[in-house]
Amino acid sequence: LQCHTTGWSTTDFADPAADRHWPVYEGNYFELAVYGDFSMEEPVQESDVHSIFRLAGFADYSWCGSGNTGCNPNQAVGIRPWGLDFNCGLYRTDAYNDPFVGLDDDIPYMSGSFPEGALANLFDLEPRFRAGLDALADSGVSATDGMLDDPNVGMAFLFSMNQANEMWKEGMGYSLTVANRFPRNPDQRDVLAGLTEAFFNSGYSPRSLMAAVTTHRYFNQAPPDTCGASSPYHMPAVFDPFTKSASDPQERGNGVGDMLHRYSGWVLLQSAMRSMWWDLPEQFGPTTAYAFLVGYVADNPLAPPVVNPHYPIGQQGAYALCGAGFFPACTDAPNNYEFMRDVGIYISSSEGGFNGVDFNGLLHWEQELASGLDPQLGGACTGPLGQGCASDDFPAQLVDTAIAEPGTLMWDLAVALKDRLIGEPEIYSDAEIQVIEAIMDVSLDDPVADVGAAEAEAAVRRYAGVLLNTPQFMLDGVVSKPQDPSGDPVLVVPGTSTQQLCDHFASLVAEEASWSELSVSCSGDGITID
């Protein structure tokens, strides 16, 4: 941290051509306001910064202790945020009562020192954070304030800037900063500054921030050959800032290819499950609360159990605990969590997820989905948007629809499936026809009725498995080719017509427009907002 702050950096140069440090609001010293006075020679004491996020004396897994009659969780001193089950512990509000839990020489510091000294915790930080958020939203901050009069504003600004960057990265695939968490060029800085301001000026609305990202002029950029661009690298170096160093001046910008990225793991997996009407992944496995009955008194798990008339029913003298330390986990792992882990989904603090593509993840994705069969992830069911759970998955219902319509060809099945999964209902060439026929093992000119329901469904599943593994399904950053409405699939599975999809999305838009003077209407051609 001492090498790169808003006010200085080892990559900062007076010559703009050589400058690689372009912070937002460069005239401020946000980091000094938040973390205290430090420099390259006297770096920040990171242990003091981290210690405010302590667990010891704050997260309590032993609430059934002295003074709690009968181990009644309703008598426990503390709060259970987010609807947390009491068996998973609570956050203590009596952290300063005996026994004191100090952290040796690590004295918490965040936007100033704390009167509570070594016992300070997040309950003491929260009022400062809230005050900083309120002040920033009310008055903003000048780009040249230097040392901030209110250090809490610095903390709120760094938070806002980080949220803006993370939202951009989720929507666009790439960060607006490099490894030191600062923009590398003025174009990245300007985008990040605009998003940060949009976030705190909206009162920290994630929806407003998302709207700012998705309405940005770089979102869903068309290829340069469709918009008359004179160069393939017609955008500023926002996505790949290192192209600024290219020897050829024509290559110092970014092209559409620099925006290409894999969807984040959760988005990618949910897209596959919802498209095929398969069950979503589990977020948590089966609960283990009450599965482990622990005799417990006075903060000592080895002490004789006390009478507990409250939890669980019928188990006098014992209750269930789970979580940190000597207690088992509160839930088992989600079903097929190895698959979720390998595609980059956050599992735990030790398996924190990732964005991007690796060989192991691709192999596991292919293993689970290339068959076109439901991988049985065990979570919530899916179906047509806004219409509850499907009675059967999409491939089966697609074939049922084809069988019910005389004269339907295998071509129509292939077109409908391709449109469903990658948004392209057109089959472009004889070469593509040959590939599809090889995958489906039938001629696309064959009537579905002649092929038979079972063989047609097997063919559809094979083709679906291939499409789910294509770059068109897994990658974002380059928009699909414009589609002629006359080429829309002739097969329409119930619940997926343009009118039905429009009705669903129009209802969502109407919820947001209800507070304004906007009106929302829907037709077979799409949504109209007036």
WOVEN-V708244 format. One record per backbone hydrogen bond with DSSP energy under -0.5 kcal/mol. CO is the residue of the C=O (numbers start at 1). NH is the residue of the N-H. E is the energy in kcal/mol with one decimal. If there is no record, write none. Layout:
co;nh;e
CO;NH;E
CO;NH;E
This chain:
co;nh;e
1;4;-0.9
3;10;-1.5
8;5;-3.3
9;12;-1.4
11;20;-2.3
14;16;-0.6
15;18;-1.4
15;19;-1.3
23;26;-0.6
25;28;-2.1
27;146;-0.9
29;33;-1.9
30;34;-2.0
31;35;-3.2
32;36;-1.5
34;111;-3.4
34;112;-0.5
42;39;-2.1
44;46;-1.3
45;48;-1.0
45;49;-1.3
46;50;-2.7
47;51;-1.7
48;109;-1.5
49;52;-0.9
50;53;-2.1
51;54;-1.3
55;58;-2.5
55;59;-2.1
58;60;-0.6
58;92;-3.1
59;61;-0.6
60;90;-1.8
63;65;-1.9
64;299;-0.7
65;68;-1.8
67;69;-0.8
68;71;-1.8
69;72;-0.8
71;73;-0.7
72;75;-2.0
73;76;-1.1
76;78;-0.8
79;81;-0.6
79;91;-2.9
80;83;-0.8
81;84;-2.0
85;88;-2.1
86;89;-1.9
87;322;-2.1
90;60;-3.3
90;92;-0.6
91;79;-2.4
94;97;-2.1
100;102;-0.5
103;106;-2.3
105;107;-1.1
106;108;-0.7
108;114;-0.6
112;110;-2.2
114;117;-2.0
116;119;-1.8
117;120;-1.7
121;124;-1.7
121;125;-1.2
122;126;-2.5
123;127;-0.6
124;128;-0.5
125;128;-0.6
125;129;-2.3
126;130;-2.7
127;131;-2.2
128;132;-2.5
129;133;-2.4
130;134;-2.4
131;135;-2.4
132;136;-2.5
133;137;-2.4
134;138;-2.1
135;139;-2.6
135;140;-0.5
136;140;-2.0
142;145;-0.9
143;27;-1.2
146;29;-1.7
146;148;-0.6
149;151;-0.6
150;153;-1.4
150;154;-0.8
151;155;-1.5
152;156;-2.2
153;157;-2.5
154;158;-2.4
155;159;-2.1
156;160;-2.4
157;161;-2.7
158;162;-2.1
159;163;-2.4
160;164;-2.4
161;165;-2.2
162;166;-2.5
163;167;-2.4
164;168;-2.1
165;169;-2.4
166;170;-2.1
167;171;-2.0
168;172;-3.3
169;173;-1.9
178;181;-2.5
182;178;-2.1
183;22;-2.1
185;189;-2.0
186;190;-2.4
187;191;-1.9
188;192;-2.5
189;193;-2.8
190;194;-2.2
191;195;-2.2
192;196;-2.4
193;197;-2.4
194;198;-2.0
195;199;-2.0
196;200;-2.2
197;201;-2.4
198;202;-0.9
199;204;-2.3
199;205;-0.7
200;203;-1.2
204;206;-0.7
205;209;-2.1
206;210;-2.7
207;211;-2.5
208;212;-2.1
209;213;-1.8
210;214;-2.7
211;215;-1.6
213;216;-1.2
216;219;-1.8
218;221;-0.8
221;479;-0.8
223;226;-1.9
224;227;-1.0
224;229;-1.7
232;234;-0.6
235;254;-3.1
236;238;-2.5
240;243;-1.3
241;244;-1.1
242;245;-1.4
243;246;-2.0
247;249;-0.7
248;251;-2.2
249;252;-1.3
254;235;-2.4
255;258;-1.3
256;259;-1.7
257;260;-1.0
261;476;-3.6
264;268;-2.8
265;269;-2.5
266;270;-2.4
267;271;-2.3
268;272;-1.9
269;273;-2.3
270;274;-2.9
271;275;-2.1
272;276;-1.7
273;277;-0.8
273;278;-2.7
276;394;-2.0
280;379;-2.2
286;332;-2.9
288;291;-2.1
288;292;-0.6
291;293;-0.6
292;294;-0.6
292;321;-0.8
293;295;-0.5
294;319;-1.5
296;306;-0.6
297;300;-1.7
300;297;-1.2
300;303;-1.5
307;309;-0.5
312;315;-2.0
314;316;-0.5
315;318;-1.3
319;294;-3.1
324;327;-1.4
328;323;-3.4
330;288;-3.0
330;289;-0.8
332;285;-1.3
334;337;-1.4
336;339;-0.8
336;340;-1.4
337;341;-3.0
338;342;-2.3
339;343;-1.4
340;345;-2.5
341;344;-1.3
344;354;-1.5
348;351;-0.6
351;347;-2.8
351;348;-1.4
354;265;-0.6
358;362;-2.1
359;363;-2.3
360;364;-2.3
361;365;-2.4
362;366;-2.4
363;367;-2.4
364;368;-2.0
365;369;-2.2
366;370;-2.3
369;372;-1.8
377;282;-0.8
380;280;-3.2
382;390;-2.7
384;387;-2.4
393;397;-2.1
394;398;-2.7
395;399;-2.0
396;400;-2.2
397;401;-2.3
398;402;-1.9
399;403;-2.7
400;404;-1.8
402;405;-1.1
404;406;-0.6
405;408;-1.4
408;448;-2.8
409;412;-0.5
409;413;-1.2
410;414;-2.4
411;415;-2.6
412;416;-2.3
413;417;-2.3
414;418;-2.5
415;419;-2.3
416;420;-1.9
417;421;-2.2
418;422;-2.3
418;424;-1.0
419;423;-1.1
426;428;-0.6
429;433;-1.9
430;434;-2.3
431;435;-1.8
432;436;-2.7
433;437;-2.7
434;438;-1.8
435;439;-2.1
436;440;-3.0
437;441;-1.7
437;442;-0.8
443;446;-1.6
444;411;-1.9
446;410;-2.4
447;451;-1.7
448;452;-2.4
452;456;-2.5
453;457;-2.4
454;458;-2.1
455;459;-2.2
456;460;-2.4
457;461;-2.4
458;462;-2.0
459;463;-2.1
460;464;-2.6
461;465;-2.4
462;466;-1.6
463;467;-2.5
464;468;-2.4
466;469;-1.4
467;470;-1.5
470;473;-0.7
470;474;-2.0
471;475;-2.7
474;263;-2.1
476;261;-2.6
483;485;-0.5
484;487;-2.8
485;488;-1.7
490;492;-0.6
493;496;-2.0
497;501;-2.8
498;502;-2.4
499;503;-2.5
500;504;-1.9
501;505;-2.5
502;506;-3.0
503;507;-1.7
504;508;-1.4
505;509;-2.4
506;510;-2.6
507;511;-1.4
508;512;-1.3
509;513;-2.0
510;514;-1.1
512;515;-0.5
513;516;-1.6
519;530;-2.5
521;528;-2.6
523;526;-1.4
526;523;-1.7
528;521;-2.5
528;530;-0.5
